[in-house]
Amino acid sequence: MALRYVVTGSRGQLGRCLVRRLSAGEGGAELAAAFSHAELDISDEAAVASALAELPGGAPAVLVNAAAYNQVDACEGEGADDAVRINGEAPGGLARVCEAVGARLVHVSTDYVFPGDAREPIPEDAPPSPRTAYGRSKLLGEERVLASSERALVVRTSWVFGPGRNFVGAILRQARLRRTGELTGPLRVVDDQRGHPTYADDLAGGILALAGALEESGEAGGIFHLCNGPDEREPAPITWWDFARALLDLQGYPELQIDRISTAESGAAAPRPAYSVMGCERAAGLGVRLRSWRQALTAYLASPDLRVTLELQDPAALDAAPQASA
């Protein structure tokens, strides 16, 4: 019997990929419903309960919460209340509703729950200690979920890119403007944060594989880390500068200079984790492993997901976007 899924946050990068995979019936799964923020306020527990109760065919087997308030700098100020409400309190309500109807909740979290001072891949049982309001709100959400449901999964990830606004779109726009002469000078990209970028479509596939494996085995949930892996040719963790360099080389901008800057020089209001490499052993133990970040980036650049990003961040590039190379 096919597992029926509900997705919240369906218009975000991960949400779009989940909906696409589920609509295609991946792994025999079935999309029961998908809700954007405009369609369902996840912080309204009664509204969530009503939405699940009204689904044709009854309650789903799994609800994947891909909704989040992820404006990291705004969380330090005007977005603080929204961060606590959406990232911290709402997941607990989702977990309670899922428990009431017999569904498993998969809640997506972040590397920002850690301080960023690790020196080796961070295991799932490492003690969290967030340094930002965003990280604290996400940790609160994790705690509320795990306190409300033993079957729930908390899936932490990092450096996500996919069909939406993201780092890739920002860099490609800056590159195009320099090639056309509308801007001059080198790009400036942070070179003191290390991690593994994660393609939202790979993350979506990993989440569905994890949920399916746990449903089949009847096991409880808990915390899992899920990110794209290291590059086989250069296995060391990369920086945002490294990611930008790989991106520009793949997209036909090898001559474009990128200056290396520090996080402090970037002027960000909230501190960023200096080290975000996640150990993904629990998922690997269930046979769920994501490909390397470079393979994932190459696939993204050749996919329709890039067009979605350009539509949002650089529409002028759509007619002239160079093709990715291997």
C-alpha positions in Angstrom: 0.0 0.0 0.0 1.4 3.4 -1.0 2.4 5.8 1.7 0.3 9.0 1.6 2.2 12.2 2.2 1.3 15.8 3.1 3.9 18.6 2.5 3.9 21.9 4.2 6.0 24.8 2.9 5.3 23.5 -0.6 6.5 26.6 -2.4 10.0 26.7 -0.9 13.1 25.0 -2.5 12.7 21.7 -0.6 8.9 21.8 -0.8 8.9 22.1 -4.6 11.2 19.1 -4.9 9.1 17.0 -2.5 5.9 17.8 -4.3 7.6 16.9 -7.7 8.9 13.6 -6.4 5.7 12.6 -4.7 3.5 13.6 -7.6 5.6 11.2 -9.7 4.9 8.4 -7.3 8.5 7.9 -6.2 9.0 4.7 -4.3 5.3 4.0 -4.6 4.5 7.1 -2.5 1.4 9.3 -3.0 0.9 13.0 -2.5 -2.2 13.5 -0.5 -1.9 17.3 -0.3 0.6 20.1 -0.4 0.2 23.4 1.4 2.1 26.7 0.9 2.2 29.3 3.7 -0.7 31.2 2.0 -2.8 28.0 2.0 -2.1 26.8 5.6 -0.6 28.6 8.6 1.3 25.9 10.3 1.2 27.9 13.6 -2.6 27.5 13.7 -2.9 24.0 15.2 -6.6 23.9 14.8 -6.3 24.8 11.1 -3.7 22.0 10.6 -6.0 19.5 12.3 -8.9 20.6 10.2 -6.9 20.4 6.9 -5.8 16.8 7.7 -9.3 15.8 8.8 -10.7 17.0 5.5 -8.3 15.1 3.2 -10.0 12.7 0.8 -8.9 9.2 1.7 -8.2 10.1 5.3 -5.1 11.1 7.3 -1.7 10.7 5.6 1.0 8.3 6.8 3.6 11.1 6.8 3.7 14.9 7.0 6.9 16.6 5.9 7.3 20.1 7.3 9.4 22.0 4.9 8.1 25.4 6.1 10.4 27.7 7.9 11.2 31.4 8.6 14.8 31.4 7.4 15.7 35.0 7.1 18.7 34.6 9.4 19.5 38.3 9.8 15.9 39.4 10.2 15.5 36.9 13.0 17.9 39.0 15.1 15.4 41.9 14.9 12.0 42.5 13.3 11.6 38.9 12.4 12.2 37.5 15.9 8.6 36.9 16.8 7.9 35.2 13.4 10.9 33.0 13.9 9.8 31.7 17.3 6.2 31.2 16.1 7.0 29.4 12.8 10.3 27.7 13.6 9.8 27.1 17.3 6.2 26.7 18.3 4.5 25.6 15.2 6.4 22.3 14.8 5.2 21.2 18.2 1.6 21.7 17.1 2.3 19.7 13.9 3.7 16.9 16.0 0.7 16.8 18.2 -1.7 16.8 15.3 0.3 14.0 13.6 0.2 11.9 16.8 -3.5 12.4 17.0 -4.2 11.0 13.5 -1.4 8.4 13.5 0.9 10.1 11.0 4.6 10.4 11.3 6.1 13.9 11.2 9.3 14.7 9.4 10.5 18.1 10.5 13.4 19.8 8.7 16.0 21.6 10.8 19.4 23.2 10.3 23.1 23.2 11.1 22.5 26.6 12.9 21.5 24.7 16.0 25.3 24.1 16.5 27.8 26.8 17.4 30.0 26.2 14.4 33.2 25.5 16.3 33.6 21.8 15.5 36.7 20.5 13.7 35.2 17.3 12.4 31.8 16.2 11.0 29.1 16.8 13.6 27.3 13.7 14.7 23.6 13.5 15.4 24.0 13.3 19.1 26.3 16.3 19.4 25.0 18.9 22.0 23.4 21.8 20.2 24.3 25.4 21.2 23.0 27.9 18.7 24.6 31.4 18.5 21.8 33.1 16.6 18.1 33.8 17.1 17.4 31.7 14.0 19.3 28.8 15.4 17.6 29.1 18.8 14.1 29.1 17.1 15.0 26.0 15.1 16.3 24.2 18.2 13.1 25.1 20.0 11.2 23.5 17.1 13.3 20.3 17.4 12.6 20.1 21.1 8.9 20.6 20.7 8.7 17.9 18.0 10.7 15.3 19.9 8.8 15.9 23.1 5.5 15.4 21.4 6.2 12.3 19.3 8.6 9.4 19.5 7.9 8.5 15.8 8.8 12.0 14.5 12.0 12.6 12.5 14.1 15.7 12.8 16.2 16.0 9.7 19.0 18.6 9.9 20.7 19.8 6.7 22.9 22.7 5.6 23.6 25.1 2.7 20.5 24.2 0.7 20.2 25.3 -3.0 17.4 24.4 -5.3 14.4 25.8 -7.2 14.1 29.2 -5.5 16.2 32.1 -4.3 19.6 31.0 -3.2 23.4 31.6 -3.3 23.7 30.1 -6.8 21.3 32.6 -8.2 22.9 35.5 -6.5 26.4 34.6 -7.8 25.2 33.9 -11.4 23.5 37.3 -11.5 26.7 39.1 -10.3 28.7 37.2 -12.9 26.3 38.1 -15.7 26.3 41.8 -14.8 30.1 41.8 -14.9 30.3 40.1 -18.2 27.8 42.7 -19.7 29.8 45.5 -18.1 26.9 46.7 -15.9 29.2 46.0 -12.9 32.9 45.9 -12.6 35.5 44.5 -10.3 35.8 41.0 -8.7 33.1 39.3 -6.7 33.6 39.1 -3.0 32.7 35.8 -1.3 33.1 34.5 2.2 36.0 32.1 2.7 36.0 31.3 6.4 32.8 29.1 6.6 33.1 25.4 5.8 30.4 22.9 4.9 28.8 20.8 2.2 26.2 22.4 0.0 23.0 20.4 -0.3 20.7 20.2 -3.4 17.1 20.4 -2.3 16.1 17.6 -4.8 18.6 15.2 -3.3 17.5 16.2 0.2 13.9 15.5 -0.8 14.8 12.1 -2.1 16.7 11.3 1.0 13.8 12.4 3.2 11.4 10.1 1.4 13.9 7.2 1.6 14.3 7.7 5.3 10.6 8.0 6.0 9.9 4.9 3.9 12.6 2.9 5.6 11.3 3.8 9.1 7.7 3.1 8.1 8.6 -0.3 6.7 10.6 -1.2 9.8 8.2 0.3 12.3 11.1 2.0 14.1 10.9 5.2 16.1 12.2 8.4 14.7 14.8 10.8 16.2 17.4 13.1 14.7 19.1 12.5 11.4 21.6 14.5 9.4 21.2 14.6 5.7 23.5 16.6 3.3 25.3 16.1 0.1 28.7 14.5 0.6 32.3 15.6 -0.1 33.8 15.8 -3.6 35.6 12.5 -4.3 38.4 14.4 -6.0 38.8 17.0 -3.2 37.2 15.5 -0.1 38.0 18.4 2.3 35.1 20.6 3.4 34.6 23.6 1.1 33.9 27.3 1.7 31.4 29.5 0.0 34.3 30.8 -2.1 35.1 27.3 -3.2 31.4 26.8 -4.1 31.3 30.0 -6.0 34.5 29.1 -7.9 33.1 25.7 -8.9 29.8 27.2 -9.9 31.4 29.9 -12.2 33.7 27.4 -13.8 30.9 25.1 -14.6 28.8 27.9 -16.0 31.4 29.3 -18.3 32.9 32.1 -16.2 36.5 30.8 -15.5 38.0 34.2 -16.0 35.9 35.9 -13.4 37.9 36.9 -10.3 36.5 36.2 -6.8 38.1 37.9 -3.8 38.1 36.0 -0.6 36.6 37.8 2.4 35.8 37.0 6.0 32.4 36.6 7.5 33.0 39.8 9.5 33.7 41.7 6.2 30.4 40.5 4.8 28.5 42.7 7.2 25.9 40.0 8.1 23.9 40.9 11.2 23.8 37.4 12.6 27.0 35.2 13.1 27.3 32.3 10.7 28.6 28.8 11.8 32.2 28.6 10.8 32.0 24.8 10.4 28.8 23.1 9.2 30.0 19.7 8.0 27.4 17.2 9.2 28.0 13.6 10.0 25.2 11.6 8.3 25.9 8.1 9.9 22.4 7.4 11.1 20.9 7.9 7.6 23.8 5.9 6.1 22.9 3.1 8.5 19.5 2.9 6.8 21.1 2.9 3.3 20.4 6.6 2.7 23.4 8.5 1.3 23.5 11.6 -0.9 25.9 12.0 -3.8 28.7 14.6 -3.7 28.0 18.3 -3.7 29.8 18.7 -7.0 27.7 16.0 -8.7 24.6 17.6 -7.2 25.6 21.1 -8.4 26.2 19.9 -11.9 22.8 18.2 -11.9 21.1 21.3 -10.7 22.7 23.5 -13.3 21.4 21.1 -16.0 17.9 20.9 -14.5 14.7 23.0 -14.8 15.3 24.0 -11.2 18.0 26.5 -12.3 15.3 28.2 -14.5 13.1 28.7 -11.4 16.1 30.3 -9.6 16.8 32.6 -12.5 13.2 33.6 -12.9 13.3 34.8 -9.3 16.7 36.3 -9.1 17.9 37.2 -12.6 15.2 37.0 -15.3 17.4 38.8 -17.8 19.7 35.8 -17.9 17.1 33.3 -19.0 17.6 33.7 -22.8 21.4 33.7 -22.5 22.2 31.3 -19.7 25.2 29.1 -20.7 24.9 25.4 -20.4 26.6 23.4 -17.6 29.5 21.2 -18.5 30.7 18.0 -16.8 
